[in-house]
Amino acid sequence: MTRAKICGITRLEDALWAEALGAWALGFVLVPSSRRYLSPEAVRPIARAVGPLVVRVGVFANTPPEAVLRQMEAAGLQVVQLHGDEPPEWAEQVGRFFPVIKAIRLFGPASAGWLSYPAEALLVDGASPGSGRAYPLEWLEPLRPHPRLIIAGGLTVENLLAVLALKPYGVDVSSGVEAAPGRKDPEKLRGFLGQVARFNGASQNQ
């Protein structure tokens, strides 16, 4: 089964829509330079309004572990996504308190060396996260052995089936379901999450 994460949540209504349509996880960007940034204090009421079976993910980039832990507590989140150039030692420190997803930006074919990074999951993104630009799927091949590979980077309803055919642990979308940066489009959300649900149903029936 492939799980869907909706990233770049900035509004309560978008979080509730994504939950109602079947999202497994919601991502909140705690990177001040991002157009989808929310402060921990702004994240907290949205995170609290979502049901307990939806995973709440805090997205950070090159934030020292002590600050990550402090902001996770303030925001009321459950899983840390490291989206910068964090050394393994930082992931290990954060990992004592929260599960870690390590995001990798692809500028070319992936390196199998990432398979040993100390994280519960690897998320593969394009060179410019949040830009909507995709990359050749064959670049992922060295990382396919990872048991929890999450594919991101330019995903839309139009190209999602090719990604789902790889049967990743998860898919992650942000700009591909937006009307504008930080504002999700309900119909794009419905189309994206519906396609994931149909694929999972068809896979179970095979």
N, CA and C of each residue as an Amber inpcrd file, in Angstrom:
protein
   618
   0.8350000  -1.1950000   0.0000000   0.0000000   0.0000000   0.0000000
   0.8720000   1.2480000   0.0000000   0.5190000   2.2010000  -0.8520000
   1.2320000   3.4720000  -0.9250000   0.4450000   4.5380000  -0.1660000
   1.1390000   5.2530000   0.7040000   0.5170000   6.2850000   1.5300000
   0.7470000   7.6550000   0.9080000  -0.1990000   8.5660000   1.1170000
  -0.1000000   9.8980000   0.5260000   0.0970000  10.9520000   1.6050000
   1.1020000  11.8040000   1.4050000   1.3590000  12.9440000   2.2870000
   1.1010000  14.2260000   1.5110000   0.3150000  15.1180000   2.1020000
   0.0550000  16.4250000   1.5160000   0.9120000  17.4330000   2.2650000
   1.8380000  18.0580000   1.5660000   2.7990000  18.9380000   2.2240000
   2.4730000  20.4060000   1.9320000   3.0590000  21.2790000   2.7570000
   2.8530000  22.7040000   2.5850000   1.4950000  23.1770000   3.0480000
   0.9430000  22.5250000   4.0650000  -0.3470000  22.9410000   4.6130000
  -0.1730000  24.2670000   5.3590000  -1.0250000  25.2390000   5.0380000
  -0.9770000  26.5290000   5.7440000  -2.3420000  26.9370000   6.2850000
  -3.4090000  26.2180000   5.8950000  -4.7580000  26.6310000   6.2830000
  -5.5160000  25.4600000   6.8990000  -6.3330000  25.7590000   7.8840000
  -7.1250000  24.7350000   8.5500000  -8.0260000  24.0080000   7.5660000
  -8.6890000  24.7430000   6.6860000  -9.6280000  24.0960000   5.7660000
  -8.9330000  23.1140000   4.8350000  -7.6930000  23.4200000   4.4470000
  -6.9530000  22.5020000   3.5860000  -6.5830000  21.2240000   4.3410000
  -6.1980000  21.3740000   5.6050000  -5.8630000  20.1990000   6.4200000
  -7.0750000  19.2920000   6.5720000  -8.2210000  19.8860000   6.8400000
  -9.4310000  19.0770000   7.0400000  -9.8940000  18.4380000   5.7330000
  -9.7410000  19.1490000   4.6230000 -10.0720000  18.5750000   3.3180000
  -9.1760000  17.3710000   3.0390000  -7.8880000  17.5400000   3.2360000
  -6.9480000  16.4540000   2.9550000  -7.2540000  15.2380000   3.8160000
  -7.5530000  15.4720000   5.0880000  -7.9060000  14.3510000   5.9640000
  -9.1600000  13.6520000   5.4600000 -10.2000000  14.4080000   5.1310000
 -11.4670000  13.8270000   4.6890000 -11.3020000  13.0260000   3.4040000
 -10.3520000  13.4310000   2.5570000 -10.1550000  12.7600000   1.2780000
  -9.1790000  11.5970000   1.3540000  -8.6100000  11.3450000   2.5420000
  -7.8090000  10.1400000   2.7160000  -6.3130000  10.3010000   2.8470000
  -5.8310000  11.5280000   3.1080000  -4.3810000  11.7030000   3.3000000
  -3.9210000  10.9550000   4.5460000  -2.7750000  10.3280000   4.4500000
  -2.1790000   9.6340000   5.5940000  -1.3760000  10.5930000   6.4640000
  -0.8200000  11.6450000   5.8470000   0.0570000  12.5580000   6.5810000
  -0.0790000  13.9610000   6.0100000   0.1670000  14.9550000   6.8730000
   0.1750000  16.3590000   6.4870000   1.5310000  16.9520000   6.8430000
   2.0800000  17.7490000   5.9380000   3.3730000  18.3720000   6.1800000
   3.2430000  19.8630000   6.4170000   3.9130000  20.3460000   7.4640000
   3.9170000  21.7660000   7.8200000   5.3530000  22.2790000   7.6900000
   5.5460000  23.3070000   6.8690000   6.8910000  23.7850000   6.5650000
   7.3230000  24.8140000   7.6060000   8.3440000  24.4550000   8.3660000
   8.8950000  25.3210000   9.4030000  10.2420000  25.8930000   8.9670000
  10.2850000  26.2960000   7.7000000  11.4770000  26.8980000   7.1010000
  11.1150000  28.3330000   6.7470000  11.6320000  29.3290000   7.4840000
  11.1880000  30.7150000   7.2950000  11.3130000  31.2520000   5.8780000
  12.2510000  30.7430000   5.0920000  12.4260000  31.2550000   3.7280000
  11.3870000  30.7140000   2.7510000  10.6090000  29.7300000   3.1670000
   9.6330000  29.1050000   2.2720000   8.3740000  29.9580000   2.1390000
   7.7720000  29.9170000   0.9500000   6.4970000  30.6020000   0.7340000
   5.3630000  29.9210000   1.4960000   5.6060000  28.7000000   1.9650000
   4.5860000  27.9400000   2.6970000   4.8970000  27.8800000   4.1960000
   5.7400000  28.7660000   4.6390000   6.1410000  28.7670000   6.0540000
   4.9890000  29.1190000   6.9770000   4.9320000  28.3730000   8.0940000
   4.0940000  28.7360000   9.2290000   4.9560000  28.6700000  10.4800000
   4.7090000  29.5650000  11.4140000   5.3970000  29.4880000  12.6990000
   4.8440000  28.3100000  13.4870000   5.6020000  27.7760000  14.4390000
   5.0800000  26.6920000  15.2740000   3.7660000  27.0590000  15.9490000
   3.6320000  28.3160000  16.3540000   2.4100000  28.7540000  17.0290000
   1.2160000  28.7550000  16.0770000   1.4610000  29.0040000  14.7860000
   0.3840000  28.9700000  13.8000000   0.0370000  27.5390000  13.4020000
   1.0360000  26.6720000  13.4380000   0.7990000  25.2640000  13.0960000
  -0.0620000  24.5690000  14.1450000   0.1830000  24.8670000  15.3950000
  -0.4000000  24.0850000  16.4910000  -1.9240000  23.9470000  16.4120000
  -2.7120000  25.0200000  16.2310000  -4.1670000  24.8270000  16.1930000
  -4.6290000  23.9970000  14.9980000  -3.9160000  24.0900000  13.8840000
  -4.2760000  23.2610000  12.7210000  -3.9860000  21.7980000  13.0250000
  -2.8080000  21.5380000  13.5870000  -2.4300000  20.1630000  13.9100000
  -3.3900000  19.5440000  14.9240000  -3.8350000  20.3340000  15.8820000
  -4.7330000  19.8260000  16.9180000  -6.1310000  19.5360000  16.3690000
  -6.5000000  20.2020000  15.2760000  -7.8540000  20.0360000  14.7290000
  -7.9980000  18.7740000  13.8940000  -6.8730000  18.1930000  13.4900000
  -6.9080000  17.0040000  12.6430000  -7.0430000  15.7590000  13.5170000
  -7.7100000  14.7400000  12.9970000  -7.9180000  13.5110000  13.7550000
  -6.6280000  12.7980000  14.1260000  -6.6740000  11.9370000  15.1450000
  -5.4650000  11.3270000  15.6920000  -4.7910000  10.3120000  14.7820000
  -5.4460000   9.8620000  13.7330000  -4.8350000   8.8560000  12.8590000
  -4.1360000   9.4690000  11.6510000  -4.0890000  10.7920000  11.5710000
  -3.3470000  11.4770000  10.5140000  -2.0100000  11.9390000  11.0880000
  -0.9190000  11.5740000  10.4340000   0.4110000  11.9150000  10.9290000
   0.7340000  13.3690000  10.5850000   1.2530000  14.0950000  11.5720000
   1.6110000  15.4990000  11.3990000   3.1330000  15.6130000  11.3320000
   3.6240000  16.1400000  10.2120000   5.0550000  16.1650000   9.9280000
   5.5650000  17.6010000   9.9230000   6.6530000  17.8440000  10.6450000
   7.3170000  19.1390000  10.6140000   8.4910000  19.1020000   9.6600000
   8.5310000  20.0220000   8.7020000   9.5790000  20.0600000   7.6790000
  10.5930000  21.1430000   8.0420000  11.8560000  20.7480000   8.1410000
  12.9410000  21.6500000   8.5310000  14.0650000  21.5830000   7.4990000
  14.8920000  22.6140000   7.4510000  16.0600000  22.6140000   6.5720000
  17.2300000  23.2600000   7.2970000  18.2190000  22.4420000   7.6210000
  19.4580000  22.9030000   8.2660000  19.2090000  23.6060000   9.5950000
  18.1910000  23.1520000  10.2980000  17.8930000  23.6770000  11.6320000
  18.5820000  22.7960000  12.6640000  19.3730000  23.3580000  13.5830000
  20.0560000  22.5400000  14.5840000  19.0730000  21.6830000  15.3860000
  19.4990000  20.4960000  15.8130000  18.5910000  19.5670000  16.5020000
  17.8470000  20.1760000  17.6870000  18.5300000  20.9860000  18.4940000
  17.8720000  21.5650000  19.6630000  16.6880000  22.4370000  19.2430000
  16.8600000  23.2090000  18.1660000  15.7830000  24.0680000  17.6800000
  14.6620000  23.2460000  17.0490000  15.0180000  22.1600000  16.3620000
  13.9970000  21.2690000  15.7940000  13.1110000  20.7180000  16.9040000
  13.7220000  20.2220000  17.9550000  12.9580000  19.6370000  19.0610000
  12.0690000  20.6750000  19.7290000  12.5810000  21.8680000  19.9000000
  11.8080000  22.9410000  20.5370000  10.5950000  23.3220000  19.6750000
  10.8040000  23.4300000  18.3820000   9.7100000  23.8170000  17.4970000
   8.6900000  22.6890000  17.3210000   9.1520000  21.4500000  17.2960000
   8.2220000  20.3180000  17.2060000   7.2830000  20.2960000  18.4030000
   7.8460000  20.5460000  19.5750000   7.0310000  20.5700000  20.7930000
   6.0220000  21.7240000  20.7340000   6.4790000  22.8960000  20.3130000
   5.5970000  24.0590000  20.2510000   4.4810000  23.8800000  19.2280000
   4.7830000  23.1750000  18.1310000   3.8030000  22.9990000  17.0590000
   2.8800000  21.8100000  17.2870000   3.2610000  20.8950000  18.1700000
   2.4420000  19.7160000  18.4130000   2.4930000  18.7070000  17.2820000
   3.6950000  18.4830000  16.7350000   3.8600000  17.5850000  15.5970000
   4.4700000  16.2580000  16.0330000   4.4930000  15.2940000  15.0980000
   4.8360000  13.9110000  15.4580000   6.0600000  13.3440000  14.7530000
   6.3550000  13.8140000  13.5420000   7.4410000  13.2650000  12.7260000
   8.2540000  14.4270000  12.1680000   9.5720000  14.2750000  12.1500000
  10.4750000  15.3020000  11.6300000  10.9130000  14.9360000  10.2170000
  10.8110000  15.9030000   9.3120000  11.3610000  15.7450000   7.9640000
  12.5260000  16.7070000   7.8070000  13.7010000  16.1720000   7.5640000
  14.9110000  16.9730000   7.3890000  15.1260000  17.2000000   5.9010000
  14.9990000  18.4520000   5.4590000  14.9750000  18.7410000   4.0310000
  16.1670000  19.5790000   3.5890000  17.2180000  19.5930000   4.4000000
  18.4000000  20.3490000   4.0340000  19.6090000  19.4510000   3.8420000
  20.7510000  19.9120000   4.3450000  22.0020000  19.1500000   4.2200000
  22.4510000  18.6510000   5.5900000  21.5030000  18.1580000   6.3580000
  21.7780000  17.7440000   7.7330000  22.7130000  16.5340000   7.7890000
  23.7510000  16.5930000   8.6150000  24.6240000  15.4360000   8.7750000
  23.9000000  14.3240000   9.5200000  24.3520000  13.0870000   9.3710000
  23.7050000  11.9750000  10.0570000  23.6040000  12.1720000  11.5680000
  24.5850000  12.8600000  12.1460000  24.5730000  13.0680000  13.5980000
  23.3430000  13.8590000  14.0370000  22.9210000  14.8070000  13.2280000
  21.7310000  15.5820000  13.5680000  20.4930000  14.6920000  13.5390000
  20.4070000  13.8470000  12.5330000  19.2610000  12.9340000  12.4420000
  19.2290000  11.9940000  13.6410000  20.3940000  11.5360000  14.0650000
  20.4480000  10.6350000  15.2240000  19.9850000  11.3410000  16.4940000
  20.3750000  12.6120000  16.6520000  19.9410000  13.3540000  17.8430000
  18.4350000  13.5570000  17.8490000  17.8790000  13.9820000  16.7220000
  16.4320000  14.1930000  16.6160000  15.6970000  12.8620000  16.7480000
  16.3000000  11.8120000  16.1900000  15.6680000  10.5020000  16.1760000
  15.4930000   9.8710000  17.5420000  16.1380000  10.4100000  18.5570000
  15.9040000   9.9050000  19.9140000  14.5290000  10.3000000  20.4210000
  13.9110000  11.2900000  19.7790000  12.6370000  11.8330000  20.2540000
  11.5040000  11.7000000  19.2380000  11.8440000  11.7480000  17.9320000
  10.8280000  11.6890000  16.8840000  11.3250000  10.8150000  15.7360000
  10.4130000  10.1090000  15.0530000  10.8160000   9.4430000  13.8040000
  11.2930000  10.4890000  12.7970000  12.2530000  10.0930000  11.9640000
  12.8700000  11.0260000  11.0220000  12.6520000  10.5540000   9.5820000
  12.2460000  11.4900000   8.7360000  12.2460000  11.3170000   7.2830000
  13.3720000  12.1880000   6.7420000  14.2730000  11.6000000   5.9700000
  15.3480000  12.4040000   5.3570000  15.0130000  12.6590000   3.9050000
  14.9380000  13.9270000   3.5400000  14.6570000  14.3030000   2.1640000
  15.9620000  14.4900000   1.4000000  15.9680000  14.0060000   0.1740000
  17.1350000  14.0820000  -0.7080000  16.7350000  14.8520000  -1.9540000
  17.4980000  15.8640000  -2.3130000  17.2370000  16.6040000  -3.5430000
  18.0820000  16.0080000  -4.6620000  17.4310000  15.6270000  -5.7440000
  18.1370000  14.9920000  -6.8510000  18.5390000  16.0120000  -7.9090000
  19.8470000  16.0540000  -8.2060000  20.3690000  16.8510000  -9.3120000
  20.8110000  15.9340000 -10.4510000  20.7180000  14.6300000 -10.1920000
  21.1050000  13.5920000 -11.1310000  20.7470000  12.2540000 -10.5020000
  21.2140000  11.1440000 -11.0440000  20.8900000   9.8410000 -10.4660000
  21.2600000   9.7720000  -8.9840000  20.3950000   9.1440000  -8.1970000
  20.6080000   9.0430000  -6.7540000  21.8040000   8.1620000  -6.4300000
  22.3630000   8.3990000  -5.2450000  23.4650000   7.5720000  -4.7560000
  22.9470000   6.5420000  -3.7660000  23.3900000   5.3110000  -3.9210000
  22.9900000   4.2520000  -2.9930000  23.5310000   4.4990000  -1.5960000
  24.4770000   5.4120000  -1.4550000  25.0070000   5.7330000  -0.1380000
  23.9530000   6.2460000   0.8210000  22.8750000   6.8250000   0.2830000
  21.8080000   7.3250000   1.1410000  21.0780000   6.2060000   1.8770000
  21.2180000   4.9900000   1.4260000  20.4980000   3.8800000   2.0620000
  20.9360000   3.6720000   3.5120000  22.1280000   4.1450000   3.8590000
  22.6250000   3.9580000   5.2240000  22.3530000   5.1600000   6.1260000
  21.6810000   6.1910000   5.6130000  21.4000000   7.3750000   6.4320000
  20.4520000   6.9870000   7.5660000  20.6980000   7.4670000   8.7880000
  19.8970000   7.0400000   9.9450000  18.5260000   7.7090000  10.0100000
  17.6060000   7.2200000   9.2000000  16.2390000   7.7560000   9.1760000
  15.2660000   6.6080000   8.9360000  14.0350000   6.8000000   9.4030000
  13.0160000   5.7660000   9.2120000  12.5270000   5.6920000   7.7740000
  12.6400000   6.8130000   7.0420000  12.2040000   6.8440000   5.6450000
  13.0790000   7.8160000   4.8700000  13.1940000   7.5770000   3.5640000
  13.8740000   8.4950000   2.6630000  12.8330000   9.1020000   1.7310000
  12.8650000  10.4240000   1.5890000  11.9730000  11.1300000   0.6750000
  12.8280000  11.7220000  -0.4330000  12.4880000  11.4150000  -1.6750000
  13.2730000  11.8950000  -2.8040000  12.5290000  13.0210000  -3.4940000
  13.1750000  14.1900000  -3.5540000  12.5610000  15.3870000  -4.1210000
  13.4040000  15.8790000  -5.2890000  12.8560000  16.8340000  -6.0240000
  13.6130000  17.4370000  -7.1060000  14.6430000  18.4250000  -6.5930000
  15.3720000  19.0220000  -7.5210000  16.4410000  19.9460000  -7.1400000
  15.9000000  21.2040000  -6.4780000  14.6560000  21.5960000  -6.8170000
  14.0380000  22.8000000  -6.2500000  12.7290000  22.4060000  -5.5760000
  12.7690000  22.0020000  -4.2990000  11.5550000  21.5600000  -3.6130000
  10.4450000  22.6050000  -3.6640000   9.2250000  22.1360000  -3.9170000
   8.0850000  23.0340000  -3.9670000   7.9080000  23.7520000  -5.2880000
   8.7980000  23.4830000  -6.2490000   8.7350000  24.1890000  -7.5370000
   7.7860000  23.5350000  -8.5200000   7.4410000  22.2720000  -8.2740000
   6.5930000  21.5540000  -9.2200000   7.3640000  20.9040000 -10.3530000
   8.6950000  20.9680000 -10.3250000   9.4910000  20.3860000 -11.4000000
   9.8350000  18.9360000 -11.0650000   9.5830000  18.0480000 -12.0100000
   9.8290000  16.6170000 -11.8220000  11.2430000  16.2630000 -12.2980000
  11.5910000  14.9820000 -12.1690000  12.8840000  14.4670000 -12.5950000
  12.6540000  13.0760000 -13.1910000  13.6190000  12.5520000 -13.9460000
  13.4380000  11.2210000 -14.5290000  13.3270000  10.1510000 -13.4360000
  12.3200000   9.3110000 -13.5120000  12.1040000   8.3170000 -12.4660000
  13.2450000   7.3040000 -12.3880000  13.9650000   7.1240000 -13.4860000
  15.0810000   6.1630000 -13.4370000  16.1890000   6.6330000 -12.4940000
  16.2090000   7.9220000 -12.1540000  17.1970000   8.4150000 -11.1880000
  17.0010000   7.7700000  -9.8140000  15.8060000   7.2600000  -9.5470000
  15.4980000   6.6640000  -8.2410000  16.0600000   5.2630000  -8.0660000
  16.4730000   4.6410000  -9.1390000  16.7660000   3.2080000  -9.1170000
  17.6930000   2.7750000  -7.9800000  18.7970000   3.4960000  -7.6810000
  19.6770000   3.0450000  -6.5970000  19.0140000   3.0190000  -5.2230000
  17.9040000   3.7510000  -5.0600000  17.2370000   3.8180000  -3.7550000
  16.0460000   2.8740000  -3.6540000  15.7170000   2.1860000  -4.7060000
  14.5380000   1.3170000  -4.7000000  14.5760000   0.2370000  -3.6100000
  15.7650000  -0.2500000  -3.1960000  15.7690000  -1.2690000  -2.1300000
  15.2920000  -0.7500000  -0.7670000  15.2320000   0.5690000  -0.5800000
  14.8330000   1.0840000   0.7350000  13.3790000   0.6930000   1.0220000
  13.0930000   0.1580000   2.2200000  11.7250000  -0.2950000   2.5040000
  10.7220000   0.8270000   2.6740000  11.1920000   2.0570000   2.9240000
  10.2690000   3.1790000   3.1120000  10.7280000   4.3540000   2.2490000
  10.5470000   4.1960000   0.9600000  10.9250000   5.2240000   0.0060000
   9.6890000   6.0590000  -0.3230000   9.7890000   7.3710000  -0.1140000
   8.7040000   8.3000000  -0.4040000   9.1240000   9.1390000  -1.6040000
   8.2650000   9.1850000  -2.6180000   8.5970000   9.9020000  -3.8480000
   7.8640000  11.2400000  -3.8750000   8.6230000  12.3060000  -4.0820000
   8.0890000  13.6620000  -4.2090000   8.7610000  14.3060000  -5.4090000
   8.3440000  15.5340000  -5.7000000   9.0020000  16.2850000  -6.7590000
   8.1750000  16.3690000  -8.0260000   7.3720000  17.4160000  -8.1340000
   6.6140000  17.6400000  -9.3640000   5.4660000  16.6860000  -9.5950000
   4.9530000  16.0610000  -8.5450000   3.8540000  15.1120000  -8.7290000
   2.5460000  15.8520000  -9.0100000   1.7680000  15.2940000  -9.9200000
   0.4290000  15.7890000 -10.2520000  -0.4460000  14.5760000 -10.5520000
  -1.7300000  14.8090000 -10.7000000  -2.6260000  13.7190000 -11.1000000
  -2.1650000  13.1310000 -12.4230000  -1.6200000  13.9740000 -13.3080000
  -1.2480000  13.5170000 -14.6480000  -0.0710000  12.5430000 -14.6440000
   0.8940000  12.7340000 -13.7520000   2.0640000  11.8400000 -13.7730000
   2.0900000  10.8580000 -12.6030000   1.0470000  10.8570000 -11.7840000
   1.0580000  10.0520000 -10.5530000   1.0760000   8.5580000 -10.8240000
   0.3590000   8.0930000 -11.8510000   0.2700000   6.6470000 -12.0870000
   1.6360000   6.0220000 -12.3430000   2.5020000   6.7260000 -13.0620000
   3.8410000   6.1940000 -13.3300000   4.6330000   6.0380000 -12.0410000
   4.4250000   6.9540000 -11.1040000   5.1060000   6.8700000  -9.8040000
   4.5130000   5.7400000  -8.9650000   3.1980000   5.6400000  -8.9440000
   2.5530000   4.5790000  -8.1660000   2.9460000   3.1950000  -8.6680000
   3.2300000   3.0900000  -9.9480000   3.6280000   1.7910000 -10.5080000
   4.9140000   1.2700000  -9.8790000   5.7240000   2.1640000  -9.3070000
   6.9480000   1.7510000  -8.6150000   6.6460000   1.1930000  -7.2210000
   5.3990000   1.3310000  -6.7750000   4.9410000   0.8610000  -5.4610000
   5.8020000   1.3830000  -4.3090000   5.9580000   2.7090000  -4.2440000
   6.7370000   3.2780000  -3.1370000   5.9690000   3.1880000  -1.8260000
   6.6770000   3.3670000  -0.7310000   6.0270000   3.4340000   0.5860000
   5.0620000   4.6040000   0.6330000   5.4520000   5.7320000   0.0200000
   4.5860000   6.8990000   0.0450000   4.8380000   7.8150000  -1.1330000
   3.8690000   8.7020000  -1.3770000   4.0380000   9.8000000  -2.3290000
   3.7640000  11.0950000  -1.5740000   4.4260000  12.1640000  -1.9970000
   4.3430000  13.4460000  -1.2960000   4.0990000  14.5290000  -2.3290000
   3.0690000  15.3340000  -2.1120000   2.7360000  16.3790000  -3.0770000
   2.5010000  17.6910000  -2.3550000   2.8910000  18.7810000  -2.9960000
   2.6310000  20.1200000  -2.4620000   2.0610000  21.0010000  -3.5690000
   2.9270000  21.4930000  -4.4590000   2.4650000  22.4240000  -5.4940000
   1.4940000  21.7800000  -6.4690000   1.5800000  20.4600000  -6.6550000
   0.7230000  19.7790000  -7.6140000  -0.7450000  19.7370000  -7.2460000
  -1.0780000  20.1280000  -6.0040000  -2.4860000  20.1640000  -5.5990000
  -2.8490000  21.5660000  -5.0840000  -2.1610000  22.5800000  -5.6070000
  -2.3810000  23.9490000  -5.1320000  -3.0790000  24.8200000  -6.1700000
  -3.8360000  25.7770000  -5.6630000  -4.3530000  26.8610000  -6.4850000
  -3.3490000  28.0140000  -6.5030000  -2.5990000  28.1610000  -5.4150000
  -1.5350000  29.1570000  -5.2560000  -0.6460000  28.6360000  -4.1340000
   0.5960000  29.1190000  -4.0200000   1.4730000  28.6080000  -2.9730000
   0.8320000  28.6820000  -1.5860000   0.7230000  27.5170000  -0.9410000
   0.1430000  27.4560000   0.3930000  -1.3660000  27.3420000   0.4230000
  -2.0230000  27.4010000  -0.7320000  -3.4890000  27.3010000  -0.8110000
  -3.8510000  26.0920000  -1.6550000  -4.3640000  25.0400000  -1.0380000
  -4.6830000  23.8150000  -1.7590000  -5.9770000  23.9780000  -2.5580000
  -6.0440000  23.2660000  -3.6720000  -7.2140000  23.2500000  -4.5370000
  -8.0250000  21.9910000  -4.2030000  -9.2560000  22.1230000  -3.7140000
 -10.0210000  20.9440000  -3.2990000 -10.1720000  19.8950000  -4.3930000
 -10.3650000  20.3280000  -5.6420000 -10.5560000  19.3520000  -6.7130000
  -9.2520000  18.6400000  -7.0730000  -8.1390000  19.3560000  -7.0180000
  -6.8420000  18.7070000  -7.2540000  -6.5370000  17.7200000  -6.1350000
  -6.8620000  18.1030000  -4.8960000  -6.6930000  17.1750000  -3.7740000
  -7.5290000  15.9220000  -3.9830000  -8.7820000  16.1230000  -4.3860000
  -9.6840000  14.9910000  -4.6010000  -9.1450000  14.0630000  -5.6960000
  -8.6720000  14.6610000  -6.7750000  -8.1550000  13.8520000  -7.8710000
  -6.9090000  13.0710000  -7.4860000  -6.0030000  13.7370000  -6.7840000
  -4.7410000  13.1000000  -6.4060000  -4.9770000  11.9640000  -5.4150000
  -5.6890000  12.2710000  -4.3320000  -5.9020000  11.2600000  -3.2940000
  -6.8290000  10.1470000  -3.7810000  -7.7580000  10.4810000  -4.6640000
  -8.6190000   9.4510000  -5.2340000  -7.8310000   8.4770000  -6.0840000
  -6.8590000   8.9830000  -6.8310000  -6.0450000   8.1040000  -7.6620000
  -5.1960000   7.1650000  -6.8070000  -4.6630000   7.6770000  -5.7030000
  -3.9010000   6.8130000  -4.7890000  -4.8100000   5.7240000  -4.2210000
  -6.0180000   6.1000000  -3.8000000  -6.9420000   5.1240000  -3.2280000
  -7.3260000   4.0610000  -4.2520000  -7.5810000   4.4690000  -5.4970000
  -7.9420000   3.4960000  -6.5320000  -6.7880000   2.5570000  -6.8300000
  -5.5870000   3.0970000  -6.8740000  -4.4210000   2.2440000  -7.1270000
  -4.2410000   1.2190000  -6.0100000  -4.3810000   1.6720000  -4.7670000
  -4.2430000   0.7510000  -3.6380000  -5.3180000  -0.3360000  -3.6780000
  -6.5390000   0.0470000  -4.0350000  -7.6070000  -0.9230000  -4.1210000
  -7.3680000  -1.9410000  -5.2160000  -6.8790000  -1.4610000  -6.3690000
  -6.6050000  -2.3740000  -7.4690000  -5.4560000  -3.3200000  -7.1270000
  -4.4430000  -2.7970000  -6.4270000  -3.2980000  -3.6340000  -6.0580000
  -3.7130000  -4.7420000  -5.1010000  -4.6280000  -4.4370000  -4.1850000
  -5.0860000  -5.4390000  -3.2190000  -5.9270000  -6.5240000  -3.8830000
  -6.5400000  -6.1770000  -5.0070000  -7.4030000  -7.1400000  -5.6890000
  -6.6440000  -8.0170000  -6.6870000  -5.3830000  -7.7030000  -6.9030000
  -4.5970000  -8.4730000  -7.8640000  -4.1370000  -9.8060000  -7.2630000
